Structures are given as structure tokens and as C-alpha cells.
Amino acid sequence: MAFSMNNGGSFGKRRYGSGSLAEINIVPLVDVVLVLLVIFMLTAHVMEFGLEVDVPKVKQVRDSAQELPVFSLTKSGELYLNEKSVNINEAGAEFRRKFKGAKAAYLRADKNTIYDPIAQVVSALSADGIEVRLVTQPDDSGRSK
């Protein structure tokens, strides 16, 4: 859209070269918006947070809607309590300090973790009076029709 201003207020005559011409150019705005869109699309998957733990798949999974603290055990044997690293010997005390009324917790372990660290964590938490519930994924490939 172009605007022209005539000197003297005569509307019938148009004087070339003396009036100002103002146009809004939106091409740079569209370029900037498209660049920002591409940047956000590329970085959206990086903004996911949390530990990468590939839990085992089983045929039957009981749905649970309870919000409980989560202990995560990585493939290398590192133990985390809700994304914060914790020592296995202090796991029960740390659990009691952060979650005063909770009596149970979930344990997520990577499916490639050997059984010994899992058993040690379950034993240590059970000794502190914490009920341990294991986290699994449903296996849809083995269902019968």
C-alpha cells in the first residue's frame, strides 16, 4: 500500500518527485520469523530433560496413577533420585528428607543393567522401610488376537 501526500491540498493533481512514499516491507519480517521457526524446530528435542533409561518391556503392566518419587538406575550403575545423583548408602535417608510422608517409590532401571545393582538398590531401600515398585513398559508385540 502506498501513501502519497500532496502539497497544497489539491487532490486532483499529482506531483511526482515532491511527495513522500511510505511502504511497509514485510519480507524481512517473514524471513526473521521463518529463521526463528527453524531454530525452534531444531532445538525442541534438545530441551527434553531427564535421564535416558530404557526400561524393559513386559506382557502385563499394571496402570498406576500414583505420583511417587522415582529412583533411576542407569546402565553404568549410577543411582538417581528424581534426576539428582544419590549414593546407594544414603538413598533411604535422602528419600526420607525430601519426601517426608512417602512410603513407596518407583525404581526405573535400564534393561541392559545387570541384576546385581538392581538387587542392591531394592535391598537398601527395603531395609529403610521403603516399598519399591519397578517401572516397565507394555509389550504390544506379543499380544494374542
N, CA, C and O atoms as a GROMACS GRO file, in nm:
protein
  580
    1MET      N    1   0.085  -0.115   0.000
    1MET     CA    2   0.000   0.000   0.000
    1MET      C    3   0.090   0.122   0.000
    1MET      O    4   0.186   0.130   0.077
    2ALA      N    5   0.060   0.216  -0.085
    2ALA     CA    6   0.143   0.336  -0.097
    2ALA      C    7   0.060   0.457  -0.055
    2ALA      O    8  -0.058   0.465  -0.086
    3PHE      N    9   0.123   0.549   0.014
    3PHE     CA   10   0.060   0.673   0.055
    3PHE      C   11   0.134   0.788  -0.011
    3PHE      O   12   0.257   0.792  -0.013
    4SER      N   13   0.059   0.880  -0.064
    4SER     CA   14   0.125   0.998  -0.120
    4SER      C   15   0.059   1.122  -0.061
    4SER      O   16  -0.062   1.127  -0.043
    5MET      N   17   0.138   1.218  -0.033
    5MET     CA   18   0.090   1.343   0.026
    5MET      C   19   0.112   1.453  -0.077
    5MET      O   20   0.222   1.471  -0.129
    6ASN      N   21   0.008   1.525  -0.105
    6ASN     CA   22   0.018   1.636  -0.200
    6ASN      C   23   0.034   1.766  -0.124
    6ASN      O   24  -0.031   1.787  -0.021
    7ASN      N   25   0.118   1.852  -0.174
    7ASN     CA   26   0.134   1.984  -0.114
    7ASN      C   27   0.019   2.074  -0.158
    7ASN      O   28  -0.021   2.071  -0.274
    8GLY      N   29  -0.033   2.150  -0.069
    8GLY     CA   30  -0.138   2.243  -0.104
    8GLY      C   31  -0.277   2.185  -0.096
    8GLY      O   32  -0.374   2.260  -0.107
    9GLY      N   33  -0.291   2.061  -0.079
    9GLY     CA   34  -0.421   2.001  -0.062
    9GLY      C   35  -0.500   1.982  -0.190
    9GLY      O   36  -0.620   1.954  -0.181
   10SER      N   37  -0.442   1.996  -0.305
   10SER     CA   38  -0.516   1.973  -0.429
   10SER      C   39  -0.517   1.824  -0.458
   10SER      O   40  -0.413   1.762  -0.476
   11PHE      N   41  -0.636   1.770  -0.461
   11PHE     CA   42  -0.648   1.625  -0.474
   11PHE      C   43  -0.648   1.579  -0.620
   11PHE      O   44  -0.616   1.464  -0.646
   12GLY      N   45  -0.680   1.663  -0.710
   12GLY     CA   46  -0.689   1.622  -0.849
   12GLY      C   47  -0.554   1.612  -0.917
   12GLY      O   48  -0.538   1.536  -1.012
   13LYS      N   49  -0.458   1.686  -0.871
   13LYS     CA   50  -0.327   1.687  -0.935
   13LYS      C   51  -0.230   1.601  -0.855
   13LYS      O   52  -0.237   1.596  -0.732
   14ARG      N   53  -0.144   1.535  -0.925
   14ARG     CA   54  -0.041   1.455  -0.859
   14ARG      C   55   0.094   1.508  -0.903
   14ARG      O   56   0.123   1.516  -1.022
   15ARG      N   57   0.176   1.543  -0.808
   15ARG     CA   58   0.308   1.597  -0.839
   15ARG      C   59   0.410   1.488  -0.810
   15ARG      O   60   0.424   1.444  -0.695
   16TYR      N   61   0.480   1.446  -0.912
   16TYR     CA   62   0.581   1.343  -0.895
   16TYR      C   63   0.710   1.402  -0.845
   16TYR      O   64   0.753   1.508  -0.891
   17GLY      N   65   0.773   1.334  -0.751
   17GLY     CA   66   0.903   1.376  -0.700
   17GLY      C   67   0.896   1.462  -0.577
   17GLY      O   68   0.996   1.474  -0.507
   18SER      N   69   0.783   1.523  -0.548
   18SER     CA   70   0.778   1.609  -0.432
   18SER      C   71   0.711   1.543  -0.313
   18SER      O   72   0.734   1.585  -0.200
   19GLY      N   73   0.628   1.442  -0.334
   19GLY     CA   74   0.559   1.376  -0.225
   19GLY      C   75   0.642   1.264  -0.165
   19GLY      O   76   0.737   1.216  -0.228
   20SER      N   77   0.608   1.223  -0.043
   20SER     CA   78   0.681   1.112   0.019
   20SER      C   79   0.604   0.983  -0.005
   20SER      O   80   0.481   0.983  -0.007
   21LEU      N   81   0.676   0.877  -0.023
   21LEU     CA   82   0.617   0.745  -0.049
   21LEU      C   83   0.660   0.653   0.064
   21LEU      O   84   0.779   0.630   0.085
   22ALA      N   85   0.563   0.600   0.137
   22ALA     CA   86   0.595   0.513   0.250
   22ALA      C   87   0.533   0.376   0.225
   22ALA      O   88   0.412   0.365   0.208
   23GLU      N   89   0.614   0.273   0.223
   23GLU     CA   90   0.567   0.136   0.208
   23GLU      C   91   0.616   0.052   0.323
   23GLU      O   92   0.728   0.070   0.372
   24ILE      N   93   0.532  -0.039   0.367
   24ILE     CA   94   0.573  -0.133   0.471
   24ILE      C   95   0.619  -0.260   0.400
   24ILE      O   96   0.542  -0.327   0.332
   25ASN      N   97   0.745  -0.291   0.418
   25ASN     CA   98   0.802  -0.410   0.355
   25ASN      C   99   0.806  -0.522   0.459
   25ASN      O  100   0.880  -0.514   0.556
   26ILE      N  101   0.727  -0.626   0.438
   26ILE     CA  102   0.719  -0.734   0.537
   26ILE      C  103   0.810  -0.852   0.504
   26ILE      O  104   0.814  -0.949   0.580
   27VAL      N  105   0.882  -0.846   0.394
   27VAL     CA  106   0.971  -0.956   0.356
   27VAL      C  107   1.078  -0.982   0.463
   27VAL      O  108   1.099  -1.098   0.499
   28PRO      N  109   1.146  -0.880   0.517
   28PRO     CA  110   1.243  -0.908   0.624
   28PRO      C  111   1.178  -0.967   0.749
   28PRO      O  112   1.238  -1.052   0.815
   29LEU      N  113   1.058  -0.924   0.781
   29LEU     CA  114   0.987  -0.979   0.896
   29LEU      C  115   0.957  -1.128   0.876
   29LEU      O  116   0.976  -1.209   0.966
   30VAL      N  117   0.911  -1.163   0.758
   30VAL     CA  118   0.882  -1.303   0.727
   30VAL      C  119   1.011  -1.386   0.732
   30VAL      O  120   1.010  -1.498   0.782
   31ASP      N  121   1.121  -1.331   0.681
   31ASP     CA  122   1.249  -1.402   0.686
   31ASP      C  123   1.292  -1.430   0.830
   31ASP      O  124   1.336  -1.541   0.862
   32VAL      N  125   1.279  -1.332   0.915
   32VAL     CA  126   1.318  -1.349   1.055
   32VAL      C  127   1.229  -1.452   1.123
   32VAL      O  128   1.277  -1.536   1.198
   33VAL      N  129   1.100  -1.445   1.098
   33VAL     CA  130   1.007  -1.541   1.159
   33VAL      C  131   1.037  -1.683   1.113
   33VAL      O  132   1.034  -1.776   1.194
   34LEU      N  133   1.065  -1.702   0.985
   34LEU     CA  134   1.098  -1.836   0.936
   34LEU      C  135   1.229  -1.889   0.994
   34LEU      O  136   1.240  -2.008   1.025
   35VAL      N  137   1.326  -1.802   1.009
   35VAL     CA  138   1.453  -1.844   1.071
   35VAL      C  139   1.430  -1.885   1.216
   35VAL      O  140   1.484  -1.986   1.261
   36LEU      N  141   1.351  -1.808   1.290
   36LEU     CA  142   1.321  -1.843   1.428
   36LEU      C  143   1.244  -1.975   1.436
   36LEU      O  144   1.268  -2.056   1.525
   37LEU      N  145   1.152  -1.996   1.343
   37LEU     CA  146   1.078  -2.122   1.341
   37LEU      C  147   1.170  -2.241   1.320
   37LEU      O  148   1.157  -2.343   1.388
   38VAL      N  149   1.264  -2.229   1.227
   38VAL     CA  150   1.359  -2.337   1.202
   38VAL      C  151   1.447  -2.361   1.324
   38VAL      O  152   1.474  -2.476   1.359
   39ILE      N  153   1.491  -2.255   1.390
   39ILE     CA  154   1.575  -2.269   1.510
   39ILE      C  155   1.499  -2.342   1.619
   39ILE      O  156   1.553  -2.433   1.682
   40PHE      N  157   1.374  -2.304   1.643
   40PHE     CA  158   1.295  -2.371   1.747
   40PHE      C  159   1.265  -2.515   1.712
   40PHE      O  160   1.263  -2.601   1.800
   41MET      N  161   1.243  -2.544   1.585
   41MET     CA  162   1.218  -2.683   1.544
   41MET      C  163   1.341  -2.770   1.566
   41MET      O  164   1.329  -2.887   1.605
   42LEU      N  165   1.459  -2.715   1.541
   42LEU     CA  166   1.582  -2.792   1.558
   42LEU      C  167   1.620  -2.811   1.705
   42LEU      O  168   1.679  -2.912   1.741
   43THR      N  169   1.586  -2.714   1.789
   43THR     CA  170   1.627  -2.723   1.928
   43THR      C  171   1.518  -2.778   2.020
   43THR      O  172   1.543  -2.794   2.140
   44ALA      N  173   1.400  -2.807   1.969
   44ALA     CA  174   1.291  -2.855   2.055
   44ALA      C  175   1.324  -2.989   2.119
   44ALA      O  176   1.292  -3.010   2.236
   45HIS      N  177   1.388  -3.079   2.045
   45HIS     CA  178   1.420  -3.209   2.103
   45HIS      C  179   1.534  -3.202   2.204
   45HIS      O  180   1.546  -3.291   2.288
   46VAL      N  181   1.616  -3.099   2.197
   46VAL     CA  182   1.725  -3.083   2.293
   46VAL      C  183   1.672  -3.037   2.427
   46VAL      O  184   1.735  -3.062   2.530
   47MET      N  185   1.558  -2.970   2.428
   47MET     CA  186   1.505  -2.916   2.552
   47MET      C  187   1.440  -3.022   2.639
   47MET      O  188   1.399  -2.992   2.751
   48GLU      N  189   1.428  -3.144   2.592
   48GLU     CA  190   1.376  -3.250   2.676
   48GLU      C  191   1.478  -3.275   2.787
   48GLU      O  192   1.599  -3.279   2.763
   49PHE      N  193   1.428  -3.292   2.907
   49PHE     CA  194   1.519  -3.311   3.018
   49PHE      C  195   1.492  -3.447   3.080
   49PHE      O  196   1.388  -3.508   3.056
   50GLY      N  197   1.585  -3.492   3.161
   50GLY     CA  198   1.567  -3.619   3.230
   50GLY      C  199   1.675  -3.718   3.190
   50GLY      O  200   1.755  -3.694   3.100
   51LEU      N  201   1.674  -3.827   3.259
   51LEU     CA  202   1.769  -3.934   3.232
   51LEU      C  203   1.714  -4.025   3.125
   51LEU      O  204   1.593  -4.047   3.118
   52GLU      N  205   1.801  -4.077   3.043
   52GLU     CA  206   1.762  -4.171   2.940
   52GLU      C  207   1.777  -4.312   2.997
   52GLU      O  208   1.888  -4.365   3.006
   53VAL      N  209   1.665  -4.371   3.036
   53VAL     CA  210   1.664  -4.505   3.090
   53VAL      C  211   1.566  -4.587   3.007
   53VAL      O  212   1.447  -4.556   3.002
   54ASP      N  213   1.616  -4.690   2.943
   54ASP     CA  214   1.534  -4.776   2.859
   54ASP      C  215   1.485  -4.893   2.943
   54ASP      O  216   1.555  -4.992   2.960
   55VAL      N  217   1.361  -4.880   2.997
   55VAL     CA  218   1.308  -4.982   3.086
   55VAL      C  219   1.265  -5.105   3.006
   55VAL      O  220   1.230  -5.093   2.888
   56PRO      N  221   1.267  -5.223   3.069
   56PRO     CA  222   1.229  -5.345   2.997
   56PRO      C  223   1.081  -5.349   2.964
   56PRO      O  224   0.999  -5.284   3.030
   57LYS      N  225   1.048  -5.426   2.861
   57LYS     CA  226   0.909  -5.443   2.820
   57LYS      C  227   0.858  -5.577   2.872
   57LYS      O  228   0.927  -5.679   2.864
   58VAL      N  229   0.737  -5.576   2.925
   58VAL     CA  230   0.675  -5.698   2.976
   58VAL      C  231   0.535  -5.710   2.918
   58VAL      O  232   0.480  -5.613   2.866
   59LYS      N  233   0.476  -5.831   2.926
   59LYS     CA  234   0.345  -5.854   2.867
   59LYS      C  235   0.233  -5.785   2.942
   59LYS      O  236   0.143  -5.729   2.880
   60GLN      N  237   0.237  -5.788   3.073
   60GLN     CA  238   0.131  -5.725   3.152
   60GLN      C  239   0.190  -5.612   3.235
   60GLN      O  240   0.288  -5.630   3.308
   61VAL      N  241   0.128  -5.498   3.222
   61VAL     CA  242   0.170  -5.381   3.300
   61VAL      C  243   0.047  -5.330   3.373
   61VAL      O  244  -0.057  -5.306   3.312
   62ARG      N  245   0.061  -5.312   3.503
   62ARG     CA  246  -0.048  -5.259   3.583
   62ARG      C  247  -0.040  -5.108   3.580
   62ARG      O  248   0.062  -5.049   3.614
   63ASP      N  249  -0.149  -5.045   3.539
   63ASP     CA  250  -0.153  -4.899   3.536
   63ASP      C  251  -0.158  -4.844   3.677
   63ASP      O  252  -0.234  -4.893   3.761
   64SER      N  253  -0.079  -4.743   3.701
   64SER     CA  254  -0.076  -4.679   3.833
   64SER      C  255  -0.077  -4.529   3.812
   64SER      O  256   0.004  -4.475   3.738
   65ALA      N  257  -0.168  -4.464   3.879
   65ALA     CA  258  -0.179  -4.319   3.865
   65ALA      C  259  -0.120  -4.245   3.984
   65ALA      O  260  -0.138  -4.124   3.998
   66GLN      N  261  -0.049  -4.316   4.069
   66GLN     CA  262   0.007  -4.252   4.187
   66GLN      C  263   0.132  -4.172   4.151
   66GLN      O  264   0.213  -4.214   4.068
   67GLU      N  265   0.145  -4.058   4.214
   67GLU     CA  266   0.264  -3.975   4.199
   67GLU      C  267   0.361  -4.013   4.310
   67GLU      O  268   0.340  -3.979   4.426
   68LEU      N  269   0.467  -4.081   4.273
   68LEU     CA  270   0.566  -4.124   4.371
   68LEU      C  271   0.705  -4.078   4.326
   68LEU      O  272   0.726  -4.054   4.207
   69PRO      N  273   0.798  -4.066   4.419
   69PRO     CA  274   0.936  -4.036   4.381
   69PRO      C  275   0.993  -4.150   4.296
   69PRO      O  276   0.951  -4.265   4.308
   70VAL      N  277   1.089  -4.115   4.212
   70VAL     CA  278   1.146  -4.214   4.120
   70VAL      C  279   1.296  -4.226   4.142
   70VAL      O  280   1.369  -4.127   4.137
   71PHE      N  281   1.339  -4.348   4.167
   71PHE     CA  282   1.482  -4.380   4.167
   71PHE      C  283   1.513  -4.433   4.028
   71PHE      O  284   1.442  -4.520   3.977
   72SER      N  285   1.620  -4.382   3.966
   72SER     CA  286   1.661  -4.427   3.834
   72SER      C  287   1.800  -4.488   3.844
   72SER      O  288   1.890  -4.432   3.907
   73LEU      N  289   1.815  -4.604   3.781
   73LEU     CA  290   1.943  -4.675   3.781
   73LEU      C  291   1.988  -4.686   3.636
   73LEU      O  292   1.922  -4.751   3.555
   74THR      N  293   2.101  -4.622   3.604
   74THR     CA  294   2.149  -4.622   3.466
   74THR      C  295   2.221  -4.752   3.434
   74THR      O  296   2.245  -4.836   3.521
   75LYS      N  297   2.256  -4.765   3.306
   75LYS     CA  298   2.327  -4.883   3.259
   75LYS      C  299   2.460  -4.901   3.330
   75LYS      O  300   2.504  -5.013   3.355
   76SER      N  301   2.523  -4.789   3.363
   76SER     CA  302   2.654  -4.795   3.427
   76SER      C  303   2.646  -4.813   3.579
   76SER      O  304   2.749  -4.822   3.646
   77GLY      N  305   2.524  -4.818   3.634
   77GLY     CA  306   2.507  -4.843   3.777
   77GLY      C  307   2.494  -4.718   3.862
   77GLY      O  308   2.500  -4.728   3.985
   78GLU      N  309   2.476  -4.601   3.802
   78GLU     CA  310   2.461  -4.478   3.878
   78GLU      C  311   2.316  -4.466   3.924
   78GLU      O  312   2.223  -4.492   3.847
   79LEU      N  313   2.296  -4.425   4.048
   79LEU     CA  314   2.163  -4.414   4.107
   79LEU      C  315   2.124  -4.266   4.118
   79LEU      O  316   2.204  -4.183   4.161
   80TYR      N  317   2.000  -4.236   4.077
   80TYR     CA  318   1.947  -4.100   4.083
   80TYR      C  319   1.814  -4.102   4.155
   80TYR      O  320   1.736  -4.196   4.142
   81LEU      N  321   1.788  -3.997   4.231
   81LEU     CA  322   1.658  -3.976   4.294
   81LEU      C  323   1.599  -3.851   4.232
   81LEU      O  324   1.644  -3.740   4.258
   82ASN      N  325   1.498  -3.871   4.149
   82ASN     CA  326   1.435  -3.759   4.075
   82ASN      C  327   1.539  -3.671   4.008
   82ASN      O  328   1.544  -3.551   4.034
   83GLU      N  329   1.622  -3.727   3.924
   83GLU     CA  330   1.722  -3.658   3.841
   83GLU      C  331   1.844  -3.607   3.918
   83GLU      O  332   1.930  -3.543   3.857
   84LYS      N  333   1.855  -3.634   4.049
   84LYS     CA  334   1.971  -3.590   4.126
   84LYS      C  335   2.048  -3.713   4.171
   84LYS      O  336   1.991  -3.806   4.228
   85SER      N  337   2.176  -3.714   4.147
   85SER     CA  338   2.260  -3.827   4.182
   85SER      C  339   2.261  -3.848   4.334
   85SER      O  340   2.268  -3.752   4.412
   86VAL      N  341   2.253  -3.976   4.373
   86VAL     CA  342   2.249  -4.009   4.515
   86VAL      C  343   2.331  -4.136   4.538
   86VAL      O  344   2.336  -4.224   4.453
   87ASN      N  345   2.395  -4.144   4.655
   87ASN     CA  346   2.472  -4.261   4.693
   87ASN      C  347   2.376  -4.369   4.743
   87ASN      O  348   2.279  -4.338   4.813
   88ILE      N  349   2.402  -4.493   4.708
   88ILE     CA  350   2.311  -4.602   4.748
   88ILE      C  351   2.303  -4.615   4.900
   88ILE      O  352   2.198  -4.652   4.952
   89ASN      N  353   2.410  -4.585   4.970
   89ASN     CA  354   2.410  -4.596   5.117
   89ASN      C  355   2.330  -4.484   5.183
   89ASN      O  356   2.283  -4.499   5.296
   90GLU      N  357   2.313  -4.372   5.112
   90GLU     CA  358   2.238  -4.258   5.166
   90GLU      C  359   2.103  -4.241   5.098
   90GLU      O  360   2.035  -4.142   5.122
   91ALA      N  361   2.063  -4.337   5.013
   91ALA     CA  362   1.940  -4.324   4.935
   91ALA      C  363   1.817  -4.317   5.026
   91ALA      O  364   1.728  -4.235   5.003
   92GLY      N  365   1.810  -4.402   5.126
   92GLY     CA  366   1.695  -4.403   5.217
   92GLY      C  367   1.684  -4.275   5.296
   92GLY      O  368   1.574  -4.220   5.311
   93ALA      N  369   1.795  -4.225   5.347
   93ALA     CA  370   1.794  -4.101   5.425
   93ALA      C  371   1.757  -3.982   5.337
   93ALA      O  372   1.682  -3.894   5.378
   94GLU      N  373   1.811  -3.979   5.216
   94GLU     CA  374   1.779  -3.871   5.123
   94GLU      C  375   1.631  -3.875   5.084
   94GLU      O  376   1.566  -3.771   5.072
   95PHE      N  377   1.579  -3.995   5.065
   95PHE     CA  378   1.436  -4.013   5.034
   95PHE      C  379   1.350  -3.961   5.147
   95PHE      O  380   1.253  -3.888   5.123
   96ARG      N  381   1.382  -3.996   5.270
   96ARG     CA  382   1.305  -3.952   5.388
   96ARG      C  383   1.314  -3.800   5.406
   96ARG      O  384   1.217  -3.736   5.448
   97ARG      N  385   1.430  -3.744   5.376
   97ARG     CA  386   1.448  -3.600   5.392
   97ARG      C  387   1.366  -3.522   5.290
   97ARG      O  388   1.304  -3.421   5.324
   98LYS      N  389   1.364  -3.567   5.164
   98LYS     CA  390   1.293  -3.494   5.058
   98LYS      C  391   1.143  -3.522   5.056
   98LYS      O  392   1.063  -3.432   5.030
   99PHE      N  393   1.106  -3.646   5.084
   99PHE     CA  394   0.966  -3.687   5.074
   99PHE      C  395   0.923  -3.745   5.208
   99PHE      O  396   0.924  -3.866   5.227
  100LYS      N  397   0.886  -3.658   5.300
  100LYS     CA  398   0.863  -3.697   5.439
  100LYS      C  399   0.748  -3.795   5.457
  100LYS      O  400   0.760  -3.886   5.539
  101GLY      N  401   0.638  -3.781   5.384
  101GLY     CA  402   0.522  -3.867   5.405
  101GLY      C  403   0.518  -3.990   5.316
  101GLY      O  404   0.432  -4.076   5.334
  102ALA      N  405   0.607  -4.000   5.219
  102ALA     CA  406   0.601  -4.109   5.121
  102ALA      C  407   0.651  -4.240   5.181
  102ALA      O  408   0.748  -4.242   5.257
  103LYS      N  409   0.583  -4.347   5.145
  103LYS     CA  410   0.622  -4.480   5.194
  103LYS      C  411   0.669  -4.571   5.080
  103LYS      O  412   0.720  -4.680   5.105
  104ALA      N  413   0.650  -4.526   4.953
  104ALA     CA  414   0.686  -4.608   4.838
  104ALA      C  415   0.756  -4.522   4.734
  104ALA      O  416   0.743  -4.399   4.734
  105ALA      N  417   0.829  -4.588   4.645
  105ALA     CA  418   0.898  -4.519   4.536
  105ALA      C  419   0.905  -4.612   4.416
  105ALA      O  420   0.900  -4.734   4.429
  106TYR      N  421   0.917  -4.551   4.299
  106TYR     CA  422   0.937  -4.628   4.177
  106TYR      C  423   1.086  -4.647   4.153
  106TYR      O  424   1.166  -4.561   4.189
  107LEU      N  425   1.122  -4.759   4.093
  107LEU     CA  426   1.260  -4.785   4.053
  107LEU      C  427   1.261  -4.810   3.904
  107LEU      O  428   1.206  -4.909   3.856
  108ARG      N  429   1.326  -4.719   3.830
  108ARG     CA  430   1.345  -4.736   3.685
  108ARG      C  431   1.488  -4.782   3.665
  108ARG      O  432   1.582  -4.717   3.709
  109ALA      N  433   1.503  -4.895   3.598
  109ALA     CA  434   1.636  -4.945   3.569
  109ALA      C  435   1.645  -4.972   3.420
  109ALA      O  436   1.550  -5.022   3.359
  110ASP      N  437   1.759  -4.940   3.362
  110ASP     CA  438   1.781  -4.967   3.220
  110ASP      C  439   1.776  -5.118   3.198
  110ASP      O  440   1.823  -5.196   3.281
  111LYS      N  441   1.719  -5.158   3.083
  111LYS     CA  442   1.703  -5.301   3.059
  111LYS      C  443   1.837  -5.372   3.039
  111LYS      O  444   1.843  -5.495   3.048
  112ASN      N  445   1.943  -5.299   3.011
  112ASN     CA  446   2.075  -5.360   2.994
  112ASN      C  447   2.157  -5.360   3.123
  112ASN      O  448   2.272  -5.402   3.122
  113THR      N  449   2.099  -5.315   3.233
  113THR     CA  450   2.168  -5.317   3.362
  113THR      C  451   2.172  -5.459   3.414
  113THR      O  452   2.073  -5.533   3.406
  114ILE      N  453   2.286  -5.497   3.467
  114ILE     CA  454   2.294  -5.631   3.527
  114ILE      C  455   2.211  -5.634   3.655
  114ILE      O  456   2.183  -5.529   3.713
  115TYR      N  457   2.173  -5.751   3.698
  115TYR     CA  458   2.077  -5.765   3.806
  115TYR      C  459   2.134  -5.724   3.942
  115TYR      O  460   2.058  -5.676   4.027
  116ASP      N  461   2.262  -5.739   3.964
  116ASP     CA  462   2.320  -5.712   4.096
  116ASP      C  463   2.294  -5.570   4.146
  116ASP      O  464   2.250  -5.555   4.260
  117PRO      N  465   2.319  -5.464   4.067
  117PRO     CA  466   2.289  -5.329   4.119
  117PRO      C  467   2.141  -5.308   4.148
  117PRO      O  468   2.106  -5.239   4.244
  118ILE      N  469   2.054  -5.368   4.067
  118ILE     CA  470   1.910  -5.356   4.091
  118ILE      C  471   1.875  -5.421   4.225
  118ILE      O  472   1.801  -5.363   4.305
  119ALA      N  473   1.928  -5.539   4.249
  119ALA     CA  474   1.902  -5.609   4.375
  119ALA      C  475   1.957  -5.531   4.494
  119ALA      O  476   1.894  -5.527   4.600
  120GLN      N  477   2.073  -5.469   4.478
  120GLN     CA  478   2.133  -5.391   4.587
  120GLN      C  479   2.046  -5.269   4.622
  120GLN      O  480   2.027  -5.238   4.739
  121VAL      N  481   1.994  -5.202   4.518
  121VAL     CA  482   1.909  -5.085   4.542
  121VAL      C  483   1.779  -5.126   4.610
  121VAL      O  484   1.735  -5.062   4.706
  122VAL      N  485   1.717  -5.233   4.560
  122VAL     CA  486   1.592  -5.282   4.620
  122VAL      C  487   1.615  -5.322   4.765
  122VAL      O  488   1.533  -5.292   4.852
  123SER      N  489   1.726  -5.388   4.792
  123SER     CA  490   1.758  -5.431   4.928
  123SER      C  491   1.781  -5.310   5.020
  123SER      O  492   1.732  -5.308   5.133
  124ALA      N  493   1.857  -5.211   4.973
  124ALA     CA  494   1.887  -5.094   5.055
  124ALA      C  495   1.760  -5.014   5.085
  124ALA      O  496   1.741  -4.969   5.198
  125LEU      N  497   1.674  -4.997   4.985
  125LEU     CA  498   1.551  -4.922   5.008
  125LEU      C  499   1.454  -4.998   5.096
  125LEU      O  500   1.386  -4.939   5.181
  126SER      N  501   1.445  -5.129   5.077
  126SER     CA  502   1.356  -5.210   5.161
  126SER      C  503   1.403  -5.211   5.306
  126SER      O  504   1.320  -5.213   5.397
  127ALA      N  505   1.534  -5.210   5.328
  127ALA     CA  506   1.587  -5.206   5.464
  127ALA      C  507   1.550  -5.076   5.534
  127ALA      O  508   1.539  -5.072   5.657
  128ASP      N  509   1.531  -4.969   5.457
  128ASP     CA  510   1.490  -4.840   5.515
  128ASP      C  511   1.338  -4.826   5.523
  128ASP      O  512   1.288  -4.720   5.558
  129GLY      N  513   1.266  -4.934   5.492
  129GLY     CA  514   1.120  -4.932   5.504
  129GLY      C  515   1.049  -4.867   5.386
  129GLY      O  516   0.936  -4.822   5.400
  130ILE      N  517   1.115  -4.862   5.271
  130ILE     CA  518   1.056  -4.801   5.152
  130ILE      C  519   1.007  -4.913   5.060
  130ILE      O  520   1.084  -5.003   5.024
  131GLU      N  521   0.880  -4.907   5.023
  131GLU     CA  522   0.825  -5.005   4.929
  131GLU      C  523   0.874  -4.969   4.789
  131GLU      O  524   0.861  -4.854   4.747
  132VAL      N  525   0.928  -5.066   4.718
  132VAL     CA  526   0.986  -5.043   4.586
  132VAL      C  527   0.894  -5.101   4.479
  132VAL      O  528   0.854  -5.217   4.486
  133ARG      N  529   0.859  -5.017   4.380
  133ARG     CA  530   0.777  -5.062   4.267
  133ARG      C  531   0.859  -5.044   4.140
  133ARG      O  532   0.913  -4.936   4.116
  134LEU      N  533   0.869  -5.149   4.061
  134LEU     CA  534   0.951  -5.145   3.940
  134LEU      C  535   0.873  -5.086   3.824
  134LEU      O  536   0.753  -5.111   3.809
  135VAL      N  537   0.941  -5.007   3.741
  135VAL     CA  538   0.881  -4.943   3.626
  135VAL      C  539   0.913  -5.026   3.502
  135VAL      O  540   1.029  -5.059   3.477
  136THR      N  541   0.809  -5.059   3.423
  136THR     CA  542   0.826  -5.132   3.298
  136THR      C  543   0.741  -5.067   3.190
  136THR      O  544   0.662  -4.976   3.218
  137GLN      N  545   0.757  -5.115   3.067
  137GLN     CA  546   0.677  -5.069   2.955
  137GLN      C  547   0.593  -5.186   2.905
  137GLN      O  548   0.636  -5.301   2.915
  138PRO      N  549   0.473  -5.158   2.852
  138PRO     CA  550   0.394  -5.268   2.796
  138PRO      C  551   0.454  -5.316   2.665
  138PRO      O  552   0.502  -5.236   2.585
  139ASP      N  553   0.451  -5.446   2.643
  139ASP     CA  554   0.500  -5.507   2.521
  139ASP      C  555   0.379  -5.543   2.435
  139ASP      O  556   0.309  -5.640   2.463
  140ASP      N  557   0.354  -5.464   2.332
  140ASP     CA  558   0.238  -5.486   2.247
  140ASP      C  559   0.264  -5.589   2.138
  140ASP      O  560   0.170  -5.636   2.074
  141SER      N  561   0.389  -5.625   2.116
  141SER     CA  562   0.421  -5.715   2.004
  141SER      C  563   0.379  -5.860   2.031
  141SER      O  564   0.357  -5.934   1.936
  142GLY      N  565   0.368  -5.902   2.156
  142GLY     CA  566   0.340  -6.041   2.189
  142GLY      C  567   0.196  -6.069   2.223
  142GLY      O  568   0.165  -6.180   2.268
  143ARG      N  569   0.104  -5.974   2.203
  143ARG     CA  570  -0.034  -5.995   2.240
  143ARG      C  571  -0.102  -6.088   2.141
  143ARG      O  572  -0.078  -6.083   2.021
  144SER      N  573  -0.188  -6.174   2.195
  144SER     CA  574  -0.265  -6.264   2.109
  144SER      C  575  -0.394  -6.197   2.065
  144SER      O  576  -0.448  -6.111   2.135
  145LYS      N  577  -0.443  -6.238   1.949
  145LYS     CA  578  -0.563  -6.175   1.892
  145LYS      C  579  -0.689  -6.234   1.946
  145LYS      O  580  -0.798  -6.191   1.909
   0.00000   0.00000   0.00000
